[in-house]
Amino acid sequence: MKQPIAGGRREFLHATGVLTGVLAVGSPWMLFAPSRAWAVDLTALTTPEGTTLLAATRTIAPHDKLEDAAYALVVRSVNAAAAKDEALRRQLKEGLASLGSDFATATENARVAALKRVEPTAFFQSLRVQTLQVLYATPMAAKLFGYEGEAFSKGGYLTRGFNDLRWLPEVPAADSGPVPGAAASG
């Protein structure tokens, strides 16, 4: 049987949050997102903490052409981990508080300075790792950087442009070695 939530609806809503956003009309990211509007249900963080976390992840890995929806996936992952681990939740809340309540609206230089102050902390190191792991695994980031995914199932890299380096001089055939899949001459 479910236990009733201590306090009331107001206390519950105050203790949780929602982070929302909208992809720009005509944005190429709309092709990869399930819808134009996105939301992250925060269970371990409040809305202001989620907003600060989103700004921190965007400052750690800044890409002007990458929509907030990609960074929101990092927030969702960090929030989910914090919901399962009280020590991580406490570390996250203390770290976000140390950045200041105006971190999300501060200039980029001020955000960078605030993150540099907390750089040696476990909070920052954990957030940096989570940001890099989750952000660069998103389809939106992969598309932005031109990563087409693993190549094995598509025939490998050699037949898919791995060796199309037009900016390097051609290697003489005698120095290049055998071409995989080519018939041996002799």
C-alpha positions as CSV (number, residue, x, y, z in Angstrom):
1,M,0.0,0.0,0.0
2,K,1.3,3.4,-0.9
3,Q,2.3,5.7,1.9
4,P,0.8,9.2,1.7
5,I,3.3,11.9,1.0
6,A,4.2,13.8,4.1
7,G,3.1,17.4,4.0
8,G,0.8,18.4,1.3
9,R,0.7,19.2,-2.4
10,R,2.5,22.5,-2.0
11,E,5.4,20.9,-0.1
12,F,5.7,18.2,-2.8
13,L,5.7,20.7,-5.6
14,H,8.2,22.9,-3.8
15,A,10.6,19.9,-3.4
16,T,10.4,18.8,-7.1
17,G,10.7,20.7,-10.3
18,V,10.3,20.6,-14.1
19,L,12.7,21.9,-16.6
20,T,11.1,22.9,-19.9
21,G,12.0,24.3,-23.3
22,V,11.0,24.6,-26.9
23,L,13.1,23.9,-30.0
24,A,13.2,26.8,-32.5
25,V,10.8,26.5,-35.4
26,G,12.7,25.4,-38.5
27,S,15.6,24.1,-36.4
28,P,17.3,21.0,-37.9
29,W,17.2,19.5,-34.4
30,M,13.4,19.1,-34.7
31,L,14.2,16.1,-36.9
32,F,15.9,14.3,-34.0
33,A,13.7,15.3,-31.1
34,P,10.4,13.6,-30.5
35,S,8.6,16.9,-30.4
36,R,9.2,20.7,-30.5
37,A,8.6,21.1,-26.8
38,W,10.6,19.2,-24.2
39,A,10.4,18.8,-20.5
40,V,12.5,17.1,-17.8
41,D,10.6,15.9,-14.7
42,L,13.0,16.6,-11.8
43,T,12.6,14.4,-8.8
44,A,15.8,15.1,-6.9
45,L,16.2,18.8,-7.9
46,T,14.0,21.9,-7.8
47,T,13.3,23.9,-11.0
48,P,15.9,26.6,-10.1
49,E,18.5,23.9,-9.4
50,G,17.7,22.2,-12.7
51,T,18.0,25.6,-14.5
52,T,21.4,26.1,-12.8
53,L,22.5,22.6,-13.8
54,L,21.5,23.2,-17.4
55,A,23.5,26.4,-17.5
56,A,26.5,24.6,-15.9
57,T,26.4,21.8,-18.5
58,R,26.2,24.3,-21.3
59,T,29.1,26.2,-19.9
60,I,31.2,23.1,-19.4
61,A,30.6,21.9,-23.0
62,P,29.6,25.1,-25.0
63,H,28.2,24.6,-28.4
64,D,26.2,27.5,-29.8
65,K,24.4,25.4,-32.4
66,L,23.4,22.7,-30.0
67,E,19.8,23.1,-28.6
68,D,19.1,23.1,-24.9
69,A,17.2,19.8,-25.4
70,A,20.5,18.0,-25.7
71,Y,21.8,19.5,-22.5
72,A,18.5,18.7,-20.8
73,L,19.3,15.0,-21.4
74,V,22.4,15.5,-19.2
75,V,20.2,17.2,-16.5
76,R,17.8,14.2,-16.7
77,S,20.6,11.7,-16.2
78,V,22.2,13.6,-13.3
79,N,18.8,14.1,-11.7
80,A,18.0,10.3,-12.0
81,A,21.4,9.4,-10.5
82,A,20.8,11.9,-7.6
83,A,17.4,10.5,-7.0
84,K,18.9,7.1,-6.3
85,D,21.9,8.2,-4.2
86,E,21.5,10.5,-1.2
87,A,25.2,11.3,-1.0
88,L,25.3,12.3,-4.7
89,R,22.1,14.3,-4.2
90,R,23.6,16.2,-1.3
91,Q,26.8,16.8,-3.2
92,L,24.9,18.1,-6.2
93,K,22.7,20.4,-4.2
94,E,25.6,21.8,-2.3
95,G,27.6,22.3,-5.5
96,L,24.8,24.0,-7.3
97,A,24.2,26.3,-4.3
98,S,27.9,27.2,-4.3
99,L,27.5,28.5,-7.9
100,G,25.0,31.0,-6.7
101,S,21.3,31.7,-7.3
102,D,22.1,33.9,-10.3
103,F,24.4,31.5,-12.1
104,A,22.0,30.6,-14.9
105,T,21.4,34.3,-15.8
106,A,25.1,35.4,-15.4
107,T,27.3,36.2,-18.3
108,E,29.4,33.4,-19.8
109,N,32.6,34.9,-18.3
110,A,31.0,34.9,-14.8
111,R,29.7,31.3,-15.2
112,V,33.2,30.2,-16.3
113,A,34.8,32.0,-13.3
114,A,32.2,30.3,-10.9
115,L,33.0,26.9,-12.4
116,K,36.7,27.5,-12.1
117,R,36.3,28.2,-8.4
118,V,34.6,24.8,-7.9
119,E,36.8,22.9,-10.5
120,P,38.8,20.9,-7.9
121,T,35.7,19.7,-6.1
122,A,34.1,16.3,-6.5
123,F,30.9,18.0,-7.5
124,F,32.5,19.6,-10.6
125,Q,34.5,16.5,-11.6
126,S,31.4,14.3,-11.4
127,L,29.3,16.9,-13.3
128,R,32.0,17.3,-16.0
129,V,32.2,13.5,-16.6
130,Q,28.4,13.1,-16.7
131,T,28.2,16.1,-19.1
132,L,30.7,14.7,-21.5
133,Q,29.4,11.1,-21.4
134,V,25.8,11.9,-21.8
135,L,25.9,15.0,-24.1
136,Y,28.2,13.5,-26.7
137,A,26.1,10.3,-26.8
138,T,23.0,12.1,-27.8
139,P,21.8,11.9,-31.4
140,M,21.6,15.7,-31.6
141,A,25.3,16.1,-30.7
142,A,26.3,13.3,-33.0
143,K,24.4,15.0,-35.9
144,L,26.0,18.4,-35.1
145,F,29.5,16.9,-35.3
146,G,28.8,14.8,-38.3
147,Y,29.3,11.4,-36.5
148,E,27.4,8.8,-38.5
149,G,27.7,6.1,-35.9
150,E,29.7,2.9,-35.8
151,A,31.0,1.7,-39.2
152,F,31.2,-2.1,-38.8
153,S,27.6,-2.8,-39.8
154,K,28.0,-0.4,-42.8
155,G,31.1,-2.1,-44.3
156,G,33.8,-0.4,-42.2
157,Y,35.5,2.9,-42.4
158,L,37.8,2.3,-45.4
159,T,34.8,2.1,-47.7
160,R,32.9,5.0,-46.1
161,G,35.3,7.9,-46.4
162,F,38.0,7.2,-43.8
163,N,40.7,7.7,-46.4
164,D,39.2,10.7,-48.2
165,L,41.7,13.2,-46.7
166,R,41.9,15.6,-49.7
167,W,44.3,17.9,-47.7
168,L,47.1,15.3,-47.6
169,P,49.3,14.4,-50.5
170,E,48.6,11.0,-52.2
171,V,50.7,8.2,-51.0
172,P,52.6,6.3,-53.7
173,A,51.0,2.9,-54.3
174,A,54.3,1.1,-53.4
175,D,54.2,2.7,-49.9
176,S,50.5,2.2,-49.2
177,G,50.3,-1.5,-48.8
178,P,47.5,-3.8,-49.8
179,V,43.9,-2.5,-50.0
180,P,41.5,-4.7,-48.0
181,G,39.1,-6.6,-50.2
182,A,41.1,-6.0,-53.4
183,A,42.3,-8.9,-55.4
184,A,45.9,-9.7,-54.9
185,S,48.0,-8.9,-58.0
186,G,51.0,-10.9,-58.9
